[in-house]
Amino acid sequence: MHIFVTGASGFVGGAITAALSSTHEVHCMSRRKSSDEAISAIGGKPFRCNLGSVPREALDNCDVVIHAAAFVGDWGSRDDYWNANVVGTQQLLEVAQLAGVKRFIHIGTEAALWHGQDMIDVDETSDYARDSPYLYSQTKAEAEILVLEANSQKRDFTALALRPRMIWGPGDQTILPAVKNMVESGKFVWIDHGKAITSTTHIQNLVNAVELSLTRGRGGEAYFITDRESSTLKFFLTELLATAELTPPKKSLPRTVVYPIAYVLEGLWRLLGSRKAPPLTRHAVGLMACHCTLRDDKAVEELGYRPLMSVAQGLRELKQPTSL
């Protein structure tokens, strides 16, 4: 197959590119020289363009688009999130249809359903959080809606979404680095003793789901992808930090105290017009405090998905990294 990947210089897109390039021709969106080099090193062919202005020729003879690029931070302006996550997705969908692409795989997130509530054993019938107080959730919801609705606009265009949760594993640029930095700088604190229960998604399991989705899955549908295990955040993050030979502190604060502080800090930072994130955000507090367990039965039944990597095995391999 001829495949086009966005976000290939990042954690998720890079892992997808590395896995698929051994058996497929993989072209990747690249915004700069350093990205060209990173993409080439994992077997992809860089095409210099930007999200929101991908030219039709980038998708010439393309069979499948895998859209992994997004603005994922927990701090930024509405324009930052909207332009990257919504406008960027819409433009890519349009040019993919014009170029005759047959399949569009969107890397979504459970956050598209989240407005700050506990989510326990939720499935794909849950409503989108279009009015979420979190811009990431809002815009990822809008982006996924565009993708799934695009499926019905053209008979030979199949568009679907995969929704991983808390992606981790070799090459992680978000979870482990962020928590590691907080522990090392003395800023880490548990919320409600880390008792929130969470699903997770090892990067190898997500890559496997993407590979299955190249030929399987119904258009217009979303699929949760998880490790098919759940644990408390305290257990998972403690074990994850142990792979970096770190132990988190025991200090804990209640959400009822921390959330209002984050709200005030965000307001102050907005008032000051700061582009730098405040030391605490409501989004970060919510991620640490809310239960989030997902059902991926639909992926099992319709994609033939099964986790290739257990949490225990993934943690062991992080101590002695191996290539995907």
Buried (B, 14 or more C-beta within 10 A) or exposed (E): BBBBBBBBBBBBBBBBBBBBBEEBBBBBBBBEEEBBEBBEEBBBBBBEBEBBEBEEEBBEEBBBBBBBBBBBBBBBEEEBBBBBBBBBBBBBBBBBBEBBBBBBBBBBBBBBBBBBBBBEEBEBEBEBBEEBBBBBBBBBBBBBBBBBEBBEEBEEBBBBBBBBBBBBBBBBEBBBEBBBEBBEEEEBBBBBBBBBBBBBBBBBBBBBBBBBBBEBBEBBBBBBBBBBBBBBBBBBBBBBBBBBEBEBEEEBBEBEEBBEBBBEBBEEBEEEEEEEBBEBBBBBBBBBBBBBBBBBBBBBEBBEBEBBBBBEEBBEBBEEEEEB
